[in-house]
Amino acid sequence: MMSRPLWYAPALALLALVALAAYRAGMQAAELTETEAMEAAATLYVETGPEGAEKSDCTGRPAEAPVWIVVTCARDDLAHVYEMDRLGRILHARVRRGPQT
């Protein structure tokens, strides 16, 4: 018969594993740089944007919470705007037409 403390060992091991996974996910998010976020948005723009789209069409600027950075990729009279959070997720994506300033 197992002693009582050993009954808790599987639950404690699972709890430790979940804590470690959460810690690693937090560290990855904390280490995300503006450059990496802009690179991800620019790659999406090149893959889904207009013909001839290039990463050099994109610029970024800081924003206010919950948006961390706004990446604008403009070519001719079309601009793809990506609003990203601190985890690198795209919160909003839209396309604007008209002259870009």
C-alpha positions in Angstrom: 0.0 0.0 0.0 1.4 3.5 -0.9 1.8 6.0 1.8 -0.2 9.2 1.5 2.6 11.5 0.4 3.2 9.4 -2.7 -0.4 9.9 -3.8 0.3 13.6 -4.4 3.5 13.0 -6.4 1.8 12.7 -9.8 -0.2 15.9 -9.2 2.9 17.8 -8.0 4.9 16.6 -11.0 2.1 17.7 -13.4 1.9 21.1 -11.6 5.7 21.6 -11.9 5.5 20.7 -15.6 2.7 23.3 -16.2 4.6 25.9 -14.3 7.8 25.3 -16.3 5.8 25.6 -19.6 4.2 28.8 -18.5 7.6 30.2 -17.5 9.1 29.4 -20.8 6.2 30.9 -22.7 6.5 34.1 -20.7 10.2 34.3 -21.3 9.7 34.0 -25.1 7.1 36.7 -25.1 9.3 39.0 -23.0 12.2 38.6 -25.4 10.2 39.5 -28.6 11.7 42.6 -30.1 10.1 45.3 -32.3 12.3 44.1 -35.2 11.0 40.6 -34.9 7.4 41.7 -34.8 7.9 44.0 -37.8 9.6 41.1 -39.7 6.6 38.8 -39.0 4.2 41.5 -40.3 6.3 42.2 -43.3 6.5 38.5 -44.2 2.8 38.3 -44.0 2.5 41.3 -46.3 4.8 39.9 -48.9 2.9 36.6 -48.9 -0.6 38.0 -49.0 -0.1 41.6 -50.3 -0.2 43.0 -53.9 2.1 41.7 -56.6 5.6 43.0 -56.2 5.2 43.5 -52.5 8.5 43.8 -50.7 9.5 43.9 -47.0 11.1 47.3 -47.6 7.6 48.7 -48.1 7.0 48.3 -44.4 7.5 50.7 -41.5 6.6 50.5 -37.8 5.7 52.8 -35.0 4.9 52.4 -31.4 1.3 52.5 -30.2 -0.8 52.7 -27.1 -2.0 49.6 -25.2 -3.3 47.1 -26.0 -1.6 47.6 -29.3 2.2 47.5 -29.0 3.3 48.3 -32.5 1.6 49.3 -35.8 3.3 48.1 -39.0 2.2 49.8 -42.2 3.2 48.3 -45.5 2.4 50.7 -48.4 2.8 50.4 -52.1 1.3 52.8 -54.6 -2.2 53.8 -53.3 -2.6 50.7 -51.1 -1.6 50.3 -47.5 -1.8 47.2 -45.3 -1.9 48.1 -41.6 -1.1 45.5 -38.9 -1.7 46.3 -35.2 0.2 43.9 -33.0 0.3 43.1 -29.3 3.3 42.5 -27.1 3.1 38.7 -27.8 3.5 39.3 -31.6 -0.1 38.6 -32.4 -2.0 40.6 -35.0 -4.9 42.2 -33.2 -6.3 44.1 -36.3 -5.3 44.0 -39.9 -6.9 46.3 -42.5 -6.3 47.6 -46.0 -6.5 51.4 -46.7 -6.8 52.8 -50.2 -5.8 56.3 -51.2 -2.6 58.4 -51.1 -0.3 57.5 -48.3 1.3 60.2 -46.2 
